[in-house]
């Protein structure tokens, strides 16, 4: 008897009963607000779903005996859009629908994530503007209160300001790249791409700053100022201001704003928001407004507004368990939002990046003296050496291999971290990249033995693929795919230069700072892939709930402006 496939698990009676009670509490809350249950199939026709919006994160696809491409649903909103569009076109509006159903999404292998989880959600169809937004947010806050999650927070944004701004960009490719980079939380590459463009300075400033805005209602004034300076007319924040005005004082107190919030589904048109609870860096639920989906569907109205929200049952369960642990005096697991005065945890790299990391931290006002000689300690302490309102307080440095730093931050073991760009790409986790620190500079290159010049091309012509040895399979595969080259990647962990030398592969993809290793082994560069330096990155949840990580990011950016780092030998990984 074998175990379940990776990313799937069995749930035994004790946990199943706890999950049933959570689901019942949420279900009762939705029912009390007159939301009616619906069910949709686990499998859907891919083409039918894509009529409502782009589908992402669909790891399981199959053909039925009619030749139709089916997908295991990654989301419940689009199936309900299909249901309403085909079965409920004559229904009276507004429609209030709720559901409780599993979905399956793609996850990074080896990151500890689950591919199946259960959504507890609702859709509000036919109620727009402030009334609909207020109803949604109020329903979410009432549900988390009913569950006893007293520390719940609601972080809101809107896709309208940024998409409207990009619609005014003269370079269509820039607009496309900027949206992709914001979706990927890569603000470092966003800055580089925008600054290299020919757009006016006010437009550049707006594109780079708007996704970084976070805080209370006052940030809405900054959004308006950026858009006005960039020549964008119209009130792009009116819906968010109306939301604040429509909520009661108790719910409004839970609200904050973050304009980096984007979603993997592209059908959102206005308000997007996430709920956080239990001190966890991952949201317990998310949703937003998708007003364009039902255009022309209902005979009674040409344009029908719609919005929805879904809790993750698994994350609600984790939030409740963490809150229970904290109540019992175990605060170690509660990391986000400076809960119980917990130190800010920073994953710092050992190896070739260590010395420059200490220098930039100290230039940013952080006492990192214990990092200089930590001995065998894996965690050492630091503190903010500066006094003032933007103080960071106590710090814990988690000393890790650079390639492990993304996992520690992405999985909640640290709030933020430092590593090379290469490690972030290889990890493929949802991390917010804030600052290019400028040190650990190296290049990713493709190389081959000089005495085998032309052999790789002949091998490719004969077998239709290029064999490549590398420590960086994700980076290598993406580069070859972008060039239309079929590459068979051989993953090695050391001395990859041996691959083509002994004839096992045609070429290598590796990093180089000085080129010494290439020269000593008579390898020549056949292609340049990208440049790489160290970056400061954060857990998105920590960035939205704990102001200290933003303060540290701002200080590091300022420190880098006054430091000059020389390229180092070795990896920036």
Backbone torsions as a table, in degrees:
resi	resn	phi	psi	omega
1	UNK	NA	125.4	-177.1
2	UNK	-96.7	164.1	177.2
3	UNK	-75.7	172.4	177.8
4	UNK	-68.9	156.9	175.5
5	UNK	-60.3	154.7	-177.7
6	UNK	-61.2	141.0	-179.1
7	UNK	87.0	1.0	177.7
8	UNK	-128.7	152.2	-178.1
9	UNK	-152.4	158.8	171.8
10	UNK	-84.4	153.7	177.6
11	UNK	-123.4	118.3	-175.9
12	UNK	-84.3	167.5	-169.4
13	UNK	-53.5	-43.4	-175.6
14	UNK	-62.8	-46.2	178.7
15	UNK	-70.0	-38.9	-179.7
16	UNK	-60.6	-37.8	178.9
17	UNK	-67.5	-40.4	178.3
18	UNK	-63.7	-40.8	178.4
19	UNK	-65.5	-37.6	178.8
20	UNK	-62.8	-39.6	179.6
21	UNK	-68.1	-39.0	176.5
22	UNK	-62.5	-48.4	-178.9
23	UNK	-61.2	-38.2	-179.6
24	UNK	-65.7	-39.9	178.6
25	UNK	-62.0	-46.4	179.6
26	UNK	-66.0	-42.2	-179.9
27	UNK	-59.8	-43.9	179.7
28	UNK	-62.9	-36.7	179.4
29	UNK	-65.9	-45.5	178.5
30	UNK	-63.7	-41.6	-179.3
31	UNK	-63.6	-37.6	-179.5
32	UNK	-64.2	-23.3	177.6
33	UNK	-98.6	17.9	171.2
34	UNK	70.5	32.5	173.7
35	UNK	-90.9	131.0	-175.5
36	UNK	-99.7	144.7	-176.4
37	UNK	-77.4	144.8	170.2
38	UNK	-137.1	158.9	175.9
39	UNK	-133.4	141.1	176.6
40	UNK	-125.7	161.8	-177.3
41	UNK	-68.8	155.6	176.3
42	UNK	-68.0	-35.3	178.4
43	UNK	-103.1	138.6	179.6
44	UNK	-133.1	152.5	173.0
45	UNK	-69.8	122.6	-174.8
46	UNK	-59.7	-42.7	-179.5
47	UNK	-63.0	-39.0	179.8
48	UNK	-65.1	-41.9	180.0
49	UNK	-66.2	-37.6	-176.4
50	UNK	-71.2	-10.4	172.2
51	UNK	-67.9	-23.7	179.0
52	UNK	-92.3	-19.3	-179.4
53	UNK	164.5	165.3	-179.9
54	UNK	-66.6	137.1	179.1
55	UNK	-98.2	131.2	175.6
56	UNK	-126.0	165.4	175.2
57	UNK	58.5	50.4	179.2
58	UNK	-115.2	88.9	-175.3
59	UNK	-77.6	-18.0	-174.8
60	UNK	-118.7	116.5	179.4
61	UNK	-132.9	147.6	178.6
62	UNK	-155.1	159.3	175.7
63	UNK	-101.7	137.3	174.6
64	UNK	-89.4	-177.3	-175.5
65	UNK	-73.2	-6.0	172.9
66	UNK	-93.7	0.7	-180.0
67	UNK	82.1	9.1	178.8
68	UNK	-82.1	141.8	177.0
69	UNK	-84.7	117.8	-179.5
70	UNK	-107.5	153.7	176.1
71	UNK	-130.5	147.1	168.2
72	UNK	-77.5	125.0	-169.2
73	UNK	-57.8	131.4	173.8
74	UNK	-92.8	0.2	-170.3
75	UNK	-165.2	154.2	179.4
76	UNK	-101.1	-14.6	-177.7
77	UNK	-66.2	-50.3	-177.4
78	UNK	-63.2	-40.2	173.3
79	UNK	-59.0	-37.0	178.8
80	UNK	-71.5	-35.1	173.0
81	UNK	-58.8	-44.7	177.9
82	UNK	-63.0	-42.8	179.3
83	UNK	-61.1	-49.1	-178.0
84	UNK	-64.9	-40.6	-176.9
85	UNK	-67.3	-27.5	-176.4
86	UNK	-103.9	-25.6	-172.1
87	UNK	-118.3	-15.9	-171.9
88	UNK	-130.0	30.3	-176.3
89	UNK	-63.8	-26.1	-178.4
90	UNK	-100.7	8.2	-177.7
91	UNK	-69.4	152.0	175.7
92	UNK	-71.9	141.0	179.3
93	UNK	-102.9	149.8	2.9
94	UNK	-81.3	152.7	173.4
95	UNK	-96.3	134.2	175.6
96	UNK	-121.7	107.9	-174.1
97	UNK	-121.4	146.6	177.5
98	UNK	-133.7	160.3	-177.9
99	UNK	-151.9	161.8	175.6
100	UNK	-144.5	104.3	-170.1
101	UNK	-157.0	148.4	176.9
102	UNK	-78.5	150.8	172.5
103	UNK	-132.0	162.7	179.2
104	UNK	-128.7	128.7	179.8
105	UNK	-132.2	157.3	177.5
106	UNK	-69.9	143.4	176.0
107	UNK	-135.0	156.2	175.2
108	UNK	-71.1	124.0	180.0
109	UNK	-64.6	136.6	177.6
110	UNK	85.5	5.8	-179.1
111	UNK	-101.7	5.1	176.5
112	UNK	79.9	10.9	-177.8
113	UNK	-89.4	157.3	177.6
114	UNK	-98.4	139.4	179.0
115	UNK	-88.0	-18.0	177.2
116	UNK	-117.9	133.0	172.6
117	UNK	-149.0	164.0	-175.6
118	UNK	-104.0	129.3	177.2
119	UNK	-98.9	135.4	171.2
120	UNK	-114.2	104.7	-170.3
121	UNK	-139.8	176.3	178.1
122	UNK	-145.7	154.5	175.8
123	UNK	-128.2	132.4	178.8
124	UNK	-114.3	107.4	-172.3
125	UNK	-114.9	119.7	178.8
126	UNK	102.9	4.6	177.5
127	UNK	-124.5	107.5	-174.3
128	UNK	-111.3	-166.7	176.3
129	UNK	56.5	-154.3	-174.2
130	UNK	-64.7	-34.8	-177.8
131	UNK	-60.3	-44.2	179.4
132	UNK	-68.6	-42.0	180.0
133	UNK	-64.1	-43.1	179.4
134	UNK	-63.8	-41.4	179.6
135	UNK	-61.9	-42.9	-179.8
136	UNK	-62.0	-53.5	-176.2
137	UNK	-64.5	-39.3	179.0
138	UNK	-64.5	-36.8	178.8
139	UNK	-67.1	-39.3	178.1
140	UNK	-64.7	-46.8	-178.7
141	UNK	-66.6	-34.7	177.9
142	UNK	-67.3	-34.0	179.2
143	UNK	-68.5	-44.8	-179.1
144	UNK	-69.2	-30.7	175.5
145	UNK	-68.2	-40.5	178.2
146	UNK	-62.2	-29.4	177.5
147	UNK	-80.3	-9.7	-179.9
148	UNK	85.4	19.1	178.9
149	UNK	-89.7	84.9	-172.0
150	UNK	-70.1	-18.9	-176.3
151	UNK	-95.6	17.6	-175.9
152	UNK	-59.2	143.6	175.9
153	UNK	-133.5	144.8	176.4
154	UNK	-118.0	119.6	-179.0
155	UNK	-107.9	121.3	-173.4
156	UNK	-113.7	155.6	171.1
157	UNK	-153.9	-169.1	175.8
158	UNK	-152.3	140.9	177.6
159	UNK	-81.5	-15.2	-174.7
160	UNK	-62.8	-48.7	-177.1
161	UNK	-59.1	-45.7	-175.3
162	UNK	-72.4	-42.4	179.0
163	UNK	-66.3	-37.8	177.4
164	UNK	-66.0	-40.1	176.8
165	UNK	-60.0	-46.4	-179.0
166	UNK	-66.1	-26.9	177.3
167	UNK	-66.8	-18.5	179.1
168	UNK	-95.4	1.8	179.1
169	UNK	-78.4	135.9	-177.2
170	UNK	-75.1	-26.4	-178.6
171	UNK	-98.2	107.4	-177.0
172	UNK	-61.9	-35.6	-179.6
173	UNK	-67.7	-33.9	176.2
174	UNK	-64.4	-44.9	179.1
175	UNK	-59.8	-42.9	179.5
176	UNK	-64.9	-44.3	-179.9
177	UNK	-65.5	-41.4	-178.2
178	UNK	-63.6	-42.9	179.4
179	UNK	-65.0	-40.8	179.0
180	UNK	-63.0	-41.6	-177.7
181	UNK	-69.9	-35.4	176.3
182	UNK	-68.7	-39.9	174.5
183	UNK	-58.7	-36.2	-178.0
184	UNK	-86.2	1.0	-179.4
185	UNK	61.6	28.0	-178.0
186	UNK	-104.2	86.2	-177.4
187	UNK	-79.7	-20.8	177.9
188	UNK	-67.3	-51.8	178.0
189	UNK	-67.3	-30.4	175.4
190	UNK	-59.3	-47.7	179.9
191	UNK	-59.5	-45.7	-177.4
192	UNK	-63.9	-42.7	-179.0
193	UNK	-65.6	-43.1	-177.3
194	UNK	-69.1	-43.8	-176.7
195	UNK	-66.8	-24.9	178.3
196	UNK	-82.4	-5.6	-178.0
197	UNK	-84.7	172.7	-179.8
198	UNK	-100.5	15.9	179.6
199	UNK	-67.9	155.2	176.0
200	UNK	-59.6	154.0	-176.5
201	UNK	-57.9	-38.8	-179.3
202	UNK	-65.6	-36.8	177.3
203	UNK	-68.1	-42.6	177.9
204	UNK	-59.9	-45.0	-178.4
205	UNK	-62.5	-41.5	-178.6
206	UNK	-65.7	-44.0	-178.6
207	UNK	-63.3	-41.1	-176.8
208	UNK	-76.9	-36.5	-173.6
209	UNK	-86.9	-36.6	-172.7
210	UNK	-55.3	-46.4	-179.8
211	UNK	-68.0	-13.0	-179.2
212	UNK	-90.9	-9.6	-174.2
213	UNK	-70.1	130.3	-179.4
214	UNK	-150.3	145.3	178.0
215	UNK	144.5	-155.0	-179.2
216	UNK	-83.5	-164.8	-175.5
217	UNK	-60.4	-21.8	-178.1
218	UNK	-64.5	-23.7	-179.6
219	UNK	-67.4	-20.9	178.4
220	UNK	-64.3	-33.4	176.6
221	UNK	-64.4	-38.1	179.7
222	UNK	-68.5	-36.9	175.4
223	UNK	-58.8	-48.9	-179.6
224	UNK	-60.4	-40.8	-177.8
225	UNK	-66.8	-41.9	179.6
226	UNK	-63.3	-44.2	-178.3
227	UNK	-67.1	-42.0	179.4
228	UNK	-62.1	-42.9	179.5
229	UNK	-64.0	-30.9	-179.7
230	UNK	-84.9	0.3	177.3
231	UNK	85.5	19.9	179.4
232	UNK	-94.6	116.1	-178.4
233	UNK	-87.6	158.5	177.1
234	UNK	100.7	156.8	-178.7
235	UNK	-91.6	101.9	-176.5
236	UNK	-87.5	-6.2	-178.1
237	UNK	-114.9	7.9	-175.5
238	UNK	-61.6	-37.0	-178.5
239	UNK	-65.5	-37.6	179.9
240	UNK	-72.1	-36.5	176.2
241	UNK	-67.1	-37.8	177.9
242	UNK	-67.1	-34.1	176.7
243	UNK	-62.4	-46.5	179.2
244	UNK	-59.5	-45.0	-177.5
245	UNK	-66.1	-30.9	-175.8
246	UNK	-84.5	-19.4	-179.5
247	UNK	-79.3	150.0	173.3
248	UNK	-73.2	168.4	-173.0
249	UNK	-60.9	-35.3	-178.0
250	UNK	-65.8	-43.7	179.5
251	UNK	-73.7	-39.5	-179.5
252	UNK	-61.1	-31.1	-179.9
253	UNK	-67.1	-19.5	-179.2
254	UNK	-88.3	-5.9	-169.7
255	UNK	-90.5	140.0	166.4
256	UNK	-143.7	173.3	-174.4
257	UNK	-124.9	145.5	176.9
258	UNK	-153.0	116.7	-174.9
259	UNK	-91.4	10.2	170.3
260	UNK	-86.4	-9.3	-177.1
261	UNK	-66.4	115.4	173.3
262	UNK	-133.0	171.0	-177.8
263	UNK	-132.6	156.2	179.3
264	UNK	-72.2	-12.8	176.2
265	UNK	-98.8	135.9	-170.8
266	UNK	-98.1	13.8	-176.5
267	UNK	-89.1	-2.9	-179.2
268	UNK	-71.4	141.2	-175.0
269	UNK	-122.1	-13.6	-176.3
270	UNK	-151.4	-119.1	-178.5
271	UNK	-55.8	131.2	167.9
272	UNK	-129.8	142.6	-178.9
273	UNK	-154.2	155.3	179.4
274	UNK	-129.3	146.1	176.4
275	UNK	-107.4	133.3	177.5
276	UNK	-118.7	148.8	-179.2
277	UNK	-164.2	162.4	175.3
278	UNK	71.3	12.7	-178.3
279	UNK	70.3	16.1	-177.5
280	UNK	-90.5	146.8	178.7
281	UNK	-76.5	-18.4	178.8
282	UNK	-91.3	140.6	178.1
283	UNK	-68.5	146.2	176.2
284	UNK	-84.6	-9.6	178.1
285	UNK	-173.4	162.0	179.4
286	UNK	-155.0	161.0	179.3
287	UNK	-177.7	-168.7	-179.6
288	UNK	170.8	-171.3	-175.4
289	UNK	-101.9	134.4	179.8
290	UNK	-133.8	73.5	-168.8
291	UNK	-74.4	-15.7	-174.6
292	UNK	-91.7	-6.8	-171.6
293	UNK	-69.5	-36.7	-172.8
294	UNK	-99.4	18.1	178.0
295	UNK	-61.1	123.6	178.3
296	UNK	80.3	2.8	-178.1
297	UNK	-81.4	-43.8	-174.7
298	UNK	-95.9	133.8	179.0
299	UNK	-67.7	-27.2	-175.9
300	UNK	-79.1	-15.6	-178.5
301	UNK	-156.0	136.4	-178.6
302	UNK	-72.8	-44.1	-179.3
303	UNK	-115.5	120.1	-177.1
304	UNK	-118.9	116.4	179.1
305	UNK	-71.1	156.4	179.8
306	UNK	-154.6	152.2	178.3
307	UNK	-156.9	159.4	179.6
308	UNK	-159.5	169.0	-179.2
309	UNK	-153.8	146.2	178.4
310	UNK	-137.5	128.9	169.1
311	UNK	-84.1	149.1	167.2
312	UNK	-93.4	119.8	179.6
313	UNK	-60.2	-39.4	-178.7
314	UNK	-64.3	-40.0	-179.0
315	UNK	-75.2	-33.2	172.3
316	UNK	-61.0	-41.3	178.2
317	UNK	-61.6	-44.7	178.9
318	UNK	-63.9	-41.2	-179.8
319	UNK	-62.8	-42.5	178.6
320	UNK	-66.5	-39.6	178.8
321	UNK	-66.1	-40.4	179.6
322	UNK	-67.4	-41.4	177.5
323	UNK	-62.9	-37.0	178.3
324	UNK	-67.5	-40.7	177.3
325	UNK	-62.7	-41.4	179.9
326	UNK	-64.3	-38.9	178.0
327	UNK	-64.3	-27.7	178.5
328	UNK	-86.1	3.3	177.1
329	UNK	97.5	2.1	178.6
330	UNK	-96.0	94.8	-177.6
331	UNK	-95.1	0.9	-174.3
332	UNK	-63.2	-33.6	-175.8
333	UNK	-83.8	-12.6	-176.3
334	UNK	-91.1	100.6	-171.7
335	UNK	-103.4	-33.7	-166.6
336	UNK	-85.8	149.0	173.8
337	UNK	73.1	22.6	179.7
338	UNK	55.3	38.0	-177.6
339	UNK	-59.6	132.0	176.1
340	UNK	53.3	30.5	178.8
341	UNK	67.9	26.2	-178.1
342	UNK	-62.6	141.7	177.4
343	UNK	-62.4	151.6	173.0
344	UNK	-73.3	126.4	-178.4
345	UNK	-99.6	126.5	-179.4
346	UNK	-121.1	122.8	175.0
347	UNK	-81.8	115.5	-176.9
348	UNK	-115.2	144.7	-175.1
349	UNK	-85.5	142.8	168.3
350	UNK	-94.8	176.1	-179.7
351	UNK	90.4	-147.3	-171.4
352	UNK	-66.9	-20.3	-179.7
353	UNK	-88.7	-7.1	-170.8
354	UNK	-61.8	-51.8	-173.6
355	UNK	-61.2	-46.0	-179.8
356	UNK	-68.2	-32.2	177.0
357	UNK	-63.7	-43.9	177.5
358	UNK	-62.1	-42.4	-178.9
359	UNK	-61.8	-45.6	-176.7
360	UNK	-72.2	-34.1	176.3
361	UNK	-63.7	-44.6	-179.3
362	UNK	-68.2	-34.3	176.0
363	UNK	-66.3	-24.0	177.7
364	UNK	-89.0	6.6	176.1
365	UNK	88.7	20.1	-178.9
366	UNK	-105.6	129.2	174.9
367	UNK	-76.8	105.0	-179.0
368	UNK	-115.0	26.6	-174.1
369	UNK	-61.7	-33.9	-178.7
370	UNK	-69.1	-16.3	178.2
371	UNK	-74.3	-20.2	-175.1
372	UNK	-65.7	-39.4	179.4
373	UNK	-141.5	76.4	-175.6
374	UNK	-78.8	-6.3	-175.7
375	UNK	63.3	-132.3	178.6
376	UNK	-96.2	6.4	-179.8
377	UNK	-69.9	135.6	178.2
378	UNK	-92.4	-22.1	177.2
379	UNK	-128.7	126.7	175.1
380	UNK	-127.3	162.7	-172.8
381	UNK	-102.2	152.5	174.9
382	UNK	-144.6	-177.7	178.2
383	UNK	-158.6	163.7	175.5
384	UNK	-80.3	119.7	-178.5
385	UNK	-82.2	-6.1	-179.9
386	UNK	-101.5	145.9	175.4
387	UNK	-103.7	154.5	177.7
388	UNK	143.4	-179.8	-175.8
389	UNK	-68.5	-26.8	-178.6
390	UNK	-95.1	29.8	-178.2
391	UNK	-64.5	145.9	179.7
392	UNK	-97.6	-27.7	177.4
393	UNK	80.1	-146.7	-177.5
394	UNK	-73.0	149.5	-176.4
395	UNK	-134.6	144.9	169.2
396	UNK	-118.3	124.1	175.8
397	UNK	-93.7	121.1	176.3
398	UNK	-96.5	113.4	-174.2
399	UNK	-89.4	117.1	-172.5
400	UNK	-137.3	164.1	167.8
401	UNK	-65.0	142.0	-178.7
402	UNK	-53.6	-39.0	-178.4
403	UNK	-69.6	-16.1	179.0
404	UNK	-93.3	-14.9	-176.0
405	UNK	-56.6	-43.3	179.2
406	UNK	-59.3	-38.0	-179.3
407	UNK	-66.9	-40.9	179.8
408	UNK	-62.0	-40.5	-179.1
409	UNK	-77.2	-43.9	-177.2
410	UNK	-65.9	-31.6	-177.5
411	UNK	-98.1	9.1	171.9
412	UNK	90.8	4.7	177.9
413	UNK	-76.1	-19.1	176.3
414	UNK	-145.0	158.0	-178.8
415	UNK	-84.9	-31.6	-177.5
416	UNK	-155.9	172.2	-176.3
417	UNK	-164.8	175.9	178.8
418	UNK	-134.0	131.2	173.8
419	UNK	-165.0	177.7	178.6
420	UNK	-75.7	157.3	177.4
421	UNK	-56.9	-35.0	-178.6
422	UNK	-61.2	-41.6	-179.9
423	UNK	-65.2	-35.8	178.5
424	UNK	-66.6	-41.5	179.5
425	UNK	-66.4	-44.8	-178.2
426	UNK	-64.7	-35.3	-179.7
427	UNK	-68.0	-39.5	178.1
428	UNK	65.7	27.4	-177.4
429	UNK	-95.7	163.8	179.9
430	UNK	-80.9	92.3	-177.3
431	UNK	-129.8	146.6	-177.8
432	UNK	-96.9	110.1	-178.6
433	UNK	-89.5	116.2	-171.3
434	UNK	-106.2	-39.3	-170.7
435	UNK	-137.5	132.0	168.4
436	UNK	-85.3	115.1	-174.7
437	UNK	-83.5	-13.2	169.5
438	UNK	84.4	-8.5	-179.9
439	UNK	-109.1	175.1	-176.7
440	UNK	69.9	29.6	-172.8
441	UNK	-67.9	135.2	176.0
442	UNK	-158.7	172.4	179.3
443	UNK	-120.9	145.3	168.3
444	UNK	-91.0	128.3	-176.9
445	UNK	-133.9	160.3	167.8
446	UNK	-105.6	137.8	-177.5
447	UNK	-145.7	162.0	177.7
448	UNK	-149.1	161.1	175.9
449	UNK	-62.9	138.0	-177.3
450	UNK	-62.1	-32.8	-177.5
451	UNK	-77.1	-4.9	179.4
452	UNK	-110.1	24.2	179.7
453	UNK	-56.1	128.6	179.6
454	UNK	90.3	-17.7	-177.0
455	UNK	-68.1	-38.4	-179.3
456	UNK	-61.1	-41.9	179.1
457	UNK	-64.5	-40.3	178.9
458	UNK	-66.2	-40.0	177.8
459	UNK	-64.8	-39.9	179.5
460	UNK	-64.1	-41.6	179.4
461	UNK	-65.1	-33.6	-177.7
462	UNK	-78.2	-47.6	-173.8
463	UNK	-106.2	-9.1	175.5
464	UNK	80.8	14.9	177.2
465	UNK	-154.1	158.2	178.8
466	UNK	-109.3	129.6	178.0
467	UNK	-93.7	126.7	-172.0
468	UNK	-133.3	129.1	174.8
469	UNK	-95.0	137.6	-179.3
470	UNK	-163.4	156.3	168.5
471	UNK	-90.4	-4.8	-171.1
472	UNK	-126.4	70.8	-173.6
473	UNK	-63.0	-34.3	-178.6
474	UNK	-69.1	-44.5	179.8
475	UNK	-65.1	-45.6	-178.7
476	UNK	-63.0	-46.9	-177.7
477	UNK	-61.8	-41.7	-179.5
478	UNK	-65.0	-38.9	-178.4
479	UNK	-67.5	-44.6	179.5
480	UNK	-66.9	-38.5	178.8
481	UNK	-62.8	-38.0	-179.9
482	UNK	-66.8	-22.0	179.7
483	UNK	-100.3	2.2	179.3
484	UNK	72.9	24.6	-179.1
485	UNK	-102.9	129.8	175.5
486	UNK	-80.4	120.0	-176.3
487	UNK	-125.6	132.5	171.6
488	UNK	-96.5	110.9	-173.9
489	UNK	-89.2	127.3	174.3
490	UNK	-107.5	111.7	-177.0
491	UNK	-82.9	122.4	175.5
492	UNK	-124.2	164.0	-176.6
493	UNK	-116.4	-5.0	178.4
494	UNK	-170.0	154.7	178.3
495	UNK	50.6	47.7	-177.1
496	UNK	-68.8	-17.2	177.4
497	UNK	-57.7	-25.4	-178.8
498	UNK	-66.7	-24.7	-176.3
499	UNK	-51.4	-59.7	179.3
500	UNK	-76.9	-24.9	-179.7
501	UNK	-63.0	-40.8	-179.2
502	UNK	-92.5	2.2	176.4
503	UNK	84.8	10.2	178.6
504	UNK	-73.5	-34.5	178.4
505	UNK	-132.9	169.8	178.3
506	UNK	-84.8	-40.5	-174.9
507	UNK	-146.6	176.0	173.5
508	UNK	-124.4	156.1	165.1
509	UNK	-120.3	121.4	-175.0
510	UNK	-150.9	177.8	176.0
511	UNK	-104.5	151.3	176.5
512	UNK	-144.9	139.8	175.7
513	UNK	-107.6	-44.6	-178.4
514	UNK	-114.2	-17.5	-177.2
515	UNK	81.9	4.2	-175.9
516	UNK	-63.3	-45.0	-178.1
517	UNK	-63.2	-38.3	178.1
518	UNK	-62.7	-47.1	-177.7
519	UNK	-64.1	-40.9	-178.0
520	UNK	-65.6	-24.5	-180.0
521	UNK	-107.9	14.6	175.1
522	UNK	56.1	44.0	175.2
523	UNK	-104.0	143.1	179.2
524	UNK	-119.2	146.6	-179.0
525	UNK	-75.6	130.1	177.4
526	UNK	-113.3	-6.3	178.2
527	UNK	-169.8	143.8	175.4
528	UNK	-108.1	127.9	-171.7
529	UNK	-98.5	-55.7	179.9
530	UNK	-167.5	164.4	173.0
531	UNK	-98.4	154.6	-173.3
532	UNK	-140.6	133.8	172.4
533	UNK	-137.2	173.1	178.9
534	UNK	-73.1	146.8	179.5
535	UNK	-132.5	149.4	172.2
536	UNK	-96.6	127.3	-176.4
537	UNK	-136.8	160.4	-174.2
538	UNK	-137.2	159.2	169.5
539	UNK	-72.1	126.8	-176.6
540	UNK	-55.9	-38.3	178.7
541	UNK	-65.2	-42.5	177.6
542	UNK	-62.7	-38.0	179.8
543	UNK	-64.4	-31.0	-178.0
544	UNK	-86.2	-21.5	-173.4
545	UNK	-113.1	-19.2	-175.1
546	UNK	-125.2	106.3	-175.5
547	UNK	-64.1	-18.6	-176.4
548	UNK	-63.5	-34.3	-178.4
549	UNK	-69.2	-34.6	176.0
550	UNK	-68.3	-40.8	178.4
551	UNK	-61.4	-44.8	179.1
552	UNK	-62.0	-42.3	178.3
553	UNK	-59.6	-42.7	179.7
554	UNK	-65.5	-39.4	179.5
555	UNK	-67.8	-41.2	179.0
556	UNK	-63.6	-41.8	178.7
557	UNK	-61.0	-41.2	178.8
558	UNK	-67.6	-38.2	-179.5
559	UNK	-65.5	-41.0	-178.6
560	UNK	-61.5	-32.3	-179.9
561	UNK	-61.7	-26.1	-175.7
562	UNK	-105.4	1.5	-179.9
563	UNK	-111.9	151.7	176.3
564	UNK	-126.0	115.7	-178.2
565	UNK	-104.6	133.3	174.8
566	UNK	-87.5	150.1	175.1
567	UNK	-56.8	142.9	-179.5
568	UNK	-109.3	154.0	175.2
569	UNK	-76.3	141.7	177.2
570	UNK	101.2	-167.3	-171.5
571	UNK	-84.9	149.8	170.2
572	UNK	-102.1	19.4	-172.6
573	UNK	-67.8	NA	NA
